[in-house]
Every structure is written in structure tokens, then in C-alpha cells.
């Protein structure tokens, strides 16, 4: 059986030859991402460097420091990257207010004399919704109108429609998907609804991407001059009544004038 003290010595040698890293980081859009890198046994460390692994395969320097010098943040990352801990044993950086453009792998490198360099990589994944927009399409006299909603995010956004806390699952909706260059997805949903039923009300577009959700209310314009069978019968009946009243009044006037002339003629004959 391996002696316990020998096992500890071997474990110490193994740890001193490698870098301990924090696991890959997964955060919501707009949050801060923290990266930690440690090298047990700081002997021989001359410099520590943080780099961003770019899509073209190159490494872009972000932060550099030594035991005797303070951290130097590259101009491109000033205000974006904060150095929380800077020692030749442990280093921690924070990427503030992450966007989808920050999604990449980040490399922590220890320059060790005389063995060379030791590095480790942690990757950042960003999820959430970056944008939700809406639109109403329709004219005052249209029987049906269309409300549109678009959401961009990662993972692929899913859109549902609601009105007065009830999901509008009985109405037809067309969905379009676009994959963007920054690995996000844009989902667009076009919902067709009866103008007369929803005019003057609002419908709610609910967009979900992973654990993130956002909603936006769309006001539906009130319809005008939309005739239903009931309103048509009302207009016809009103017209008939008005015409009948005109005929009755006209007839009464004519009869009155005729009787008046007859009465005057009768008086003349008597005289």
C-alpha cells in the first residue's frame, strides 16, 4: 500500500505543475461574468496574462501583470474588464455587463521560469433576450388585422400571444426564424385576429428565451364602418322609418291644402 506521506508528496507535485481554473461561465445578458485562475506553488512565475480567444483563432491580450507591476488593461477593454485579484498565485477578472459579442473563450497564462508557460481556458456563454419589438398592421375598415412581434436572443426565443390573461391559441399565427451572425436567433410571429372583437383592446406578446422572458402590449386600433347583419338591418329599418315619416307628412300637407282650397271655393260660391 502506498504510504500516505508519499501520496501527499505526489499530490503536491501534481498540483504545483498545473493550473486550477473555475468552470465555464454561463450568465444572462447584461450580467457580470467572473473568471478565476489559480496556480498552486508560485515559484518561478514571472508574468500573468489574460487573453480573449477570437473567432479567427488568434489571442487578444486583455490584462497583463507581474509580481512587481500593477495590472495593465488593454485599451480595448478599459471599462469593460475589472481586475479583482492580481497575484502570481491567484488572479480574478470580471467582465461587466456582458453582451453576445463577449461570448468567447478566455485564456489565463502563467509565464514560469524555467519551465515556460502554463495556461488554462474558460469559455463564456451568454443567454437572454436582447430585443423585443412589435407592430400593428391593419386599416379601420379591415375585417381582420395582424399584430406582429419579433424577439432576438439565445437560445431561440419562443413567442406566445395573450389577451386578458388568456392565451390566444385558437388564432392562426405565422412564425419565421432567422439565425444571426452573432449566434443569436430572431423569432417573428404574425397573429391574425378579428378586428371587431379586439378593436380598442390590447394583445400581449410574450417572448421567452431559456429562463428569460419579456412581454410587450400592442394596442389594436378601433374599427370603423364595419357593418354586421345586425347593424345593416338597423340602417335599413331606420331608412324605411324616415321615408315613411316623410311620405306621411307630405300626404298630410297635400290633403290639408286640398281641403283648404275646397273650403275657400265653397265660400266663394255662397257669396
C-alpha positions as CSV (number, residue, x, y, z in Angstrom):
1,X,0.0,0.0,0.0
2,X,1.2,3.5,-0.9
3,X,2.5,5.4,2.1
4,X,0.2,8.3,3.0
5,X,3.1,10.8,3.2
6,X,4.3,9.7,-0.3
7,X,0.8,10.2,-1.6
8,X,0.7,13.7,-0.3
9,X,4.1,14.5,-1.8
10,X,2.9,13.2,-5.2
11,X,-0.3,15.2,-5.0
12,X,1.7,18.3,-4.2
13,X,3.9,17.8,-7.2
14,X,0.9,17.3,-9.5
15,X,-0.8,20.4,-8.3
16,X,2.3,22.5,-8.5
17,X,2.6,21.6,-12.1
18,X,-0.9,22.7,-13.2
19,X,-3.4,25.5,-13.1
20,X,-6.7,25.2,-11.3
21,X,-9.5,27.1,-13.1
22,X,-13.1,28.0,-12.5
23,X,-15.6,26.1,-14.6
24,X,-17.0,27.6,-17.8
25,X,-19.2,30.6,-17.1
26,X,-22.9,30.9,-18.1
27,X,-24.6,34.2,-17.5
28,X,-27.6,36.2,-18.6
29,X,-27.3,39.1,-21.0
30,X,-26.3,42.3,-19.0
31,X,-24.9,40.4,-16.0
32,X,-21.3,40.3,-14.9
33,X,-19.0,37.3,-15.7
34,X,-16.3,36.3,-13.2
35,X,-13.2,34.3,-14.2
36,X,-10.8,32.8,-11.7
37,X,-7.4,31.2,-12.3
38,X,-5.0,29.7,-9.8
39,X,-1.5,28.2,-9.9
40,X,-0.6,26.3,-6.7
41,X,3.1,27.0,-5.9
42,X,4.0,30.3,-7.3
43,X,7.7,29.6,-7.6
44,X,9.2,30.8,-10.9
45,X,6.1,32.8,-12.1
46,X,7.3,35.9,-13.9
47,X,4.1,37.2,-15.6
48,X,0.4,36.6,-15.7
49,X,-1.7,37.3,-18.9
50,X,-5.4,37.2,-19.6
51,X,-6.4,36.8,-23.3
52,X,-9.5,36.6,-25.3
53,X,-9.7,33.7,-27.9
54,X,-11.0,35.3,-31.0
55,X,-13.1,33.7,-33.8
56,X,-10.2,33.7,-36.2
57,X,-8.1,31.6,-33.8
58,X,-5.9,34.5,-32.6
59,X,-5.5,35.6,-28.9
60,X,-6.1,39.2,-28.0
61,X,-4.4,40.5,-24.8
62,X,-6.7,41.8,-22.2
63,X,-4.8,42.1,-18.9
64,X,-1.0,41.7,-18.1
65,X,0.8,42.0,-14.7
66,X,3.9,40.7,-12.9
67,X,4.8,40.3,-9.2
68,X,6.2,43.8,-9.2
69,X,3.9,45.6,-11.6
70,X,0.2,46.5,-11.4
71,X,-2.3,45.1,-13.9
72,X,-2.3,46.7,-17.2
73,X,-5.7,46.6,-19.0
74,X,-5.6,46.8,-22.8
75,X,-7.2,50.0,-24.2
76,X,-10.0,47.9,-25.9
77,X,-11.1,46.5,-22.5
78,X,-10.8,49.6,-20.3
79,X,-14.1,50.0,-18.5
80,X,-15.2,46.5,-19.7
81,X,-12.8,44.3,-17.6
82,X,-12.0,44.8,-13.9
83,X,-9.1,43.0,-12.2
84,X,-10.3,41.9,-8.8
85,X,-7.4,39.8,-7.7
86,X,-3.9,40.1,-9.2
87,X,-1.2,37.9,-7.7
88,X,1.3,35.4,-9.1
89,X,-0.7,32.6,-7.5
90,X,-4.3,33.7,-8.0
91,X,-6.0,36.0,-10.5
92,X,-9.6,37.0,-10.9
93,X,-11.2,39.2,-13.5
94,X,-14.8,40.4,-14.1
95,X,-16.3,41.2,-17.5
96,X,-19.0,43.8,-16.9
97,X,-22.4,44.0,-18.5
98,X,-21.9,41.1,-20.9
99,X,-23.3,41.2,-24.4
100,X,-23.5,38.5,-27.0
101,X,-20.3,40.0,-28.5
102,X,-18.5,39.0,-25.3
103,X,-19.3,35.3,-25.8
104,X,-15.9,33.7,-26.3
105,X,-13.2,31.6,-24.5
106,X,-10.8,33.4,-22.2
107,X,-7.2,32.1,-21.6
108,X,-5.3,32.5,-18.4
109,X,-1.5,32.2,-18.9
110,X,1.3,31.9,-16.3
111,X,4.8,32.5,-17.6
112,X,7.0,30.3,-15.5
113,X,10.8,30.2,-15.4
114,X,12.4,28.0,-16.5
115,X,9.6,25.6,-17.5
116,X,7.9,28.0,-19.9
117,X,4.1,28.8,-20.0
118,X,1.2,27.2,-18.4
119,X,-2.3,28.1,-19.5
120,X,-6.0,27.2,-19.0
121,X,-9.1,28.2,-20.8
122,X,-12.6,29.0,-19.6
123,X,-15.5,29.8,-22.0
124,X,-18.3,32.3,-21.6
125,X,-21.8,31.5,-22.7
126,X,-24.4,34.3,-22.8
127,X,-28.2,33.8,-22.9
128,X,-31.2,36.0,-22.8
129,X,-33.2,38.5,-24.9
130,X,-31.5,41.5,-26.5
131,X,-34.5,43.0,-28.2
132,X,-38.3,42.6,-28.5
133,X,-40.3,44.7,-31.0
134,X,-44.0,44.9,-32.0
135,X,-46.1,46.2,-34.9
136,X,-49.8,46.6,-35.7
137,X,-51.0,46.2,-39.3
138,X,-54.5,47.0,-40.4
139,X,-56.9,49.6,-41.6
140,X,-60.0,50.9,-39.8
141,X,-62.3,49.1,-42.2
142,X,-60.5,45.7,-42.3
143,X,-62.3,42.7,-41.0
144,X,-59.1,41.0,-39.8
145,X,-55.9,42.7,-38.6
146,X,-52.4,41.4,-38.0
147,X,-50.2,42.0,-34.9
148,X,-46.5,41.2,-35.2
149,X,-43.8,40.6,-32.6
150,X,-40.1,39.9,-33.0
151,X,-37.6,38.8,-30.4
152,X,-33.9,38.3,-30.7
153,X,-31.9,36.2,-28.2
154,X,-30.2,33.0,-27.3
155,X,-31.4,30.3,-27.1
156,X,-34.1,30.6,-29.8
157,X,-36.9,32.8,-28.5
158,X,-40.4,31.3,-28.3
159,X,-43.4,33.7,-28.8
160,X,-46.9,33.3,-27.4
161,X,-49.9,35.6,-27.6
162,X,-52.2,36.6,-24.7
163,X,-55.2,38.8,-24.1
164,X,-56.9,39.4,-20.7
165,X,-54.7,36.7,-19.2
166,X,-55.8,34.1,-21.7
167,X,-53.6,32.6,-24.4
168,X,-54.8,33.2,-27.9
169,X,-54.0,29.6,-29.1
170,X,-57.2,29.4,-31.3
171,X,-56.0,32.0,-33.7
172,X,-53.6,31.4,-36.6
173,X,-50.0,32.7,-36.3
174,X,-47.2,32.5,-38.8
175,X,-43.7,32.1,-37.3
176,X,-40.4,33.0,-39.0
177,X,-36.9,32.1,-37.8
178,X,-33.6,33.9,-38.7
179,X,-30.2,32.8,-37.5
180,X,-27.9,35.8,-37.0
181,X,-24.1,36.0,-37.3
182,X,-23.6,36.6,-33.6
183,X,-25.2,33.1,-32.9
184,X,-28.4,34.7,-31.7
185,X,-31.8,33.8,-33.2
186,X,-34.6,36.2,-34.2
187,X,-38.2,34.8,-34.0
188,X,-41.0,36.7,-35.6
189,X,-44.7,35.9,-35.1
190,X,-47.6,37.3,-37.1
191,X,-51.0,36.8,-35.5
192,X,-54.3,37.4,-37.4
193,X,-57.2,38.4,-35.2
194,X,-60.8,39.7,-35.8
195,X,-60.8,43.5,-35.8
196,X,-64.3,43.9,-34.4
197,X,-63.5,41.6,-31.4
198,X,-60.2,43.1,-30.4
199,X,-60.6,46.7,-31.6
200,X,-59.8,49.2,-28.8
201,X,-58.2,46.4,-26.7
202,X,-54.6,45.2,-26.4
203,X,-52.9,41.9,-27.0
204,X,-49.7,40.8,-25.3
205,X,-46.7,39.3,-27.0
206,X,-44.8,37.1,-24.5
207,X,-41.2,36.2,-25.6
208,X,-39.2,33.5,-23.8
209,X,-35.6,32.6,-24.2
210,X,-34.4,30.0,-21.7
211,X,-35.2,31.4,-18.3
212,X,-35.6,34.9,-19.6
213,X,-38.9,36.3,-20.6
214,X,-40.2,39.7,-21.7
215,X,-43.6,41.0,-22.8
216,X,-45.0,43.9,-24.7
217,X,-48.5,45.1,-25.2
218,X,-49.9,46.0,-28.6
219,X,-52.9,48.3,-28.8
220,X,-55.4,47.3,-31.6
221,X,-57.0,50.4,-33.3
222,X,-60.8,50.7,-33.1
223,X,-62.6,49.6,-36.2
224,X,-65.0,52.0,-38.0
225,X,-67.8,51.4,-40.6
226,X,-67.6,47.7,-40.1
227,X,-71.2,46.5,-40.9
228,X,-72.6,43.4,-39.4
229,X,-76.0,41.9,-40.3
230,X,-77.5,43.5,-37.2
231,X,-76.2,46.9,-38.0
232,X,-77.3,46.5,-41.6
233,X,-80.8,45.7,-40.6
234,X,-80.8,48.7,-38.2
235,X,-79.7,51.0,-41.0
236,X,-82.4,49.6,-43.4
237,X,-85.1,49.9,-40.7
238,X,-84.1,53.5,-39.9
239,X,-84.2,54.4,-43.6
240,X,-87.7,52.8,-44.0
241,X,-89.0,54.7,-41.0
242,X,-87.6,58.0,-42.1
243,X,-89.0,57.6,-45.6
244,X,-92.4,56.6,-44.2
245,X,-92.4,59.6,-42.0
246,X,-91.6,61.9,-45.0
247,X,-94.4,60.3,-47.0
248,X,-97.0,60.6,-44.2
249,X,-96.0,64.3,-43.6
250,X,-96.1,65.0,-47.3
251,X,-99.5,63.4,-47.7
252,X,-100.9,65.3,-44.7
253,X,-99.7,68.6,-46.2
254,X,-101.2,67.8,-49.6
255,X,-104.6,66.7,-48.1
256,X,-104.6,69.8,-45.9
257,X,-104.0,72.1,-48.9
258,X,-106.7,70.4,-50.9
259,X,-109.3,70.7,-48.2
260,X,-108.3,74.4,-47.7
261,X,-108.9,75.1,-51.4
262,X,-112.2,73.3,-51.4
263,X,-113.3,75.3,-48.4
264,X,-112.3,78.6,-50.0
265,X,-114.1,77.6,-53.2
266,X,-117.3,76.7,-51.3
267,X,-117.2,80.1,-49.5
268,X,-116.9,81.9,-52.9
269,X,-120.0,80.1,-54.3
270,X,-122.0,81.0,-51.2
271,X,-121.1,84.7,-51.6
